[in-house]
């Protein structure tokens, strides 16, 4: 395939749409529509930026999974902890922040960090780092609604005035419905038969259920 042209279709609040024209192996033109989290200035920038992290976490031979409502499919699914990189943030710091924001857990140790991979190649150039880690602590019970603006933060370690949990990450956005828990291999085996997963979390869960991912003390640190 040879890319002939790239045309911006629209700029959304979070996504940018593009029309790509290729020359296929038969010498004919093929038009393809894609979206990116990034505003792309040219073909060389397609797939060149990493958007965030996806986290595979476990504790005491139990796998961490989130149960969350996803607006794009209008339903609740099981998923891995994940989030967007902030400006100037390292992969490790992003993983620490997202793990804490979404679950209340801390990183006990990093096991491995794989190079960025593309998560939605059918329509997007979104890429994320895949981070394997051992977590510590207990998943937080998240309040159903966000704290009122200006309310005091409930996180003991936060010293920010009028944070209400939004700046230090002790509470989720009012637009997020997430609960987190650790599951045994036996529990995950049953869940795979009856529950709905994201594709990556389903793959990870299957390998964990079949003993193909390490439990406690079975891998070294990065």
ZAMARGU-4260 file (C-alpha; in steps of 0.2 Angstrom, whole numbers, plus 5000, padded with zeros to 4 digits):
<rodrens>
0) 5000/5000/5000 | 5006/5018/4996 | 4999/5033/5005 | 4994/5046/4992 | 4986/5059/5002
5) 4979/5064/5019 | 4964/5076/5022 | 4957/5082/5038 | 4939/5079/5040 | 4935/5087/5057
10) 4941/5092/5074 | 4931/5086/5088 | 4934/5090/5107 | 4944/5074/5109 | 4946/5066/5092
15) 4952/5072/5075 | 4945/5064/5059 | 4955/5061/5043 | 4953/5054/5026 | 4967/5044/5019
20) 4969/5039/5001 | 4980/5024/4997 | 4985/5016/4981 | 4982/4997/4983 | 4992/4983/4976
25) 4980/4983/4961 | 4985/5001/4957 | 4968/5007/4962 | 4964/5021/4975 | 4957/5016/4991
30) 4949/5029/5003 | 4950/5025/5022 | 4943/5035/5036 | 4952/5036/5053 | 4952/5045/5069
35) 4967/5051/5080 | 4968/5057/5098 | 4981/5069/5091 | 4980/5084/5079 | 4991/5077/5065
40) 5001/5089/5054 | 5005/5076/5040 | 5007/5058/5036 | 5023/5056/5046 | 5014/5059/5062
45) 5001/5045/5059 | 5004/5032/5074 | 5020/5042/5080 | 5013/5047/5097 | 5009/5037/5112
50) 4993/5041/5120 | 4994/5033/5137 | 4996/5017/5147 | 4986/5000/5149 | 4990/4992/5166
55) 4990/4973/5170 | 4991/4972/5189 | 4989/4958/5201 | 4991/4955/5220 | 4993/4939/5229
60) 4989/4928/5214 | 4974/4938/5210 | 4971/4949/5194 | 4965/4967/5195 | 4950/4970/5184
65) 4939/4986/5183 | 4920/4985/5180 | 4916/5001/5171 | 4902/5009/5160 | 4909/5014/5143
70) 4899/5027/5134 | 4905/5021/5117 | 4895/5004/5119 | 4882/5010/5131 | 4885/4996/5143
75) 4896/4990/5158 | 4911/4979/5154 | 4926/4972/5163 | 4942/4981/5158 | 4960/4984/5163
80) 4965/5000/5172 | 4971/5013/5159 | 4973/5031/5156 | 4981/5045/5146 | 4999/5052/5148
85) 5000/5070/5154 | 5012/5082/5147 | 5030/5078/5153 | 5024/5063/5162 | 5035/5047/5162
90) 5027/5030/5159 | 5030/5024/5177 | 5022/5040/5184 | 5007/5039/5173 | 5004/5021/5178
95) 5006/5026/5197 | 4993/5040/5194 | 4980/5031/5184 | 4981/5015/5196 | 4978/5026/5211
100) 4965/5037/5202 | 4954/5023/5196 | 4957/5010/5210 | 4965/5018/5226 | 4979/5006/5224
105) 4998/5009/5224 | 5012/5001/5214 | 5022/4989/5225 | 5034/4985/5210 | 5035/4986/5192
110) 5037/4969/5183 | 5039/4974/5165 | 5035/4988/5153 | 5032/4983/5135 | 5034/4995/5120
115) 5019/5004/5114 | 5006/4994/5104 | 4991/5000/5094 | 4974/4996/5102 | 4961/5000/5089
120) 4970/4998/5072 | 4953/4996/5063 | 4950/5015/5064 | 4963/5024/5074 | 4982/5026/5077
125) 4980/5026/5096 | 4995/5018/5105 | 4998/5014/5123 | 5012/5007/5134 | 5008/4990/5142
130) 5013/4990/5160 | 5014/4975/5171 | 5015/4978/5190 | 5011/4971/5207 | 4999/4982/5217
135) 4997/4985/5235 | 4983/4991/5246 | 4964/4988/5244 | 4953/4994/5230 | 4944/5010/5235
140) 4925/5010/5236 | 4921/5025/5224 | 4906/5036/5229 | 4892/5037/5216 | 4893/5055/5213
145) 4907/5068/5212 | 4910/5080/5227 | 4903/5097/5226 | 4914/5111/5219 | 4925/5118/5233
150) 4922/5103/5245 | 4936/5097/5256 | 4946/5083/5249 | 4943/5066/5258 | 4961/5060/5254
155) 4971/5061/5270 | 4987/5063/5261 | 4981/5078/5250 | 4986/5095/5256 | 4978/5104/5242
160) 4965/5117/5247 | 4947/5114/5240 | 4953/5099/5230 | 4937/5089/5232 | 4947/5074/5226
165) 4949/5080/5208 | 4967/5086/5208 | 4975/5073/5219 | 4965/5059/5211 | 4956/5053/5226
170) 4940/5053/5217 | 4934/5049/5200 | 4926/5061/5188 | 4907/5062/5189 | 4908/5055/5171
175) 4916/5039/5176 | 4907/5024/5184 | 4921/5012/5189 | 4923/4998/5203 | 4939/4988/5205
180) 4943/4972/5213 | 4955/4957/5212 | 4949/4940/5206 | 4956/4923/5208 | 4960/4912/5193
185) 4944/4901/5197 | 4933/4917/5198 | 4940/4923/5181 | 4937/4906/5173 | 4918/4908/5177
190) 4918/4926/5172 | 4925/4923/5155 | 4909/4912/5152 | 4896/4924/5156 | 4903/4942/5157
195) 4907/4955/5144 | 4926/4961/5142 | 4936/4973/5132 | 4946/4963/5120 | 4963/4966/5128
200) 4957/4962/5146 | 4948/4946/5139 | 4965/4940/5132 | 4974/4945/5148 | 4961/4936/5159
205) 4961/4920/5149 | 4980/4919/5150 | 4979/4923/5169 | 4966/4909/5171 | 4977/4897/5162
210) 4992/4901/5173 | 5002/4910/5159 | 5004/4926/5169 | 5014/4926/5185 | 5007/4928/5202
215) 5015/4934/5217 | 5034/4933/5217 | 5035/4924/5200 | 5043/4938/5190 | 5058/4951/5192
220) 5057/4969/5193 | 5061/4980/5178
</rodrens>
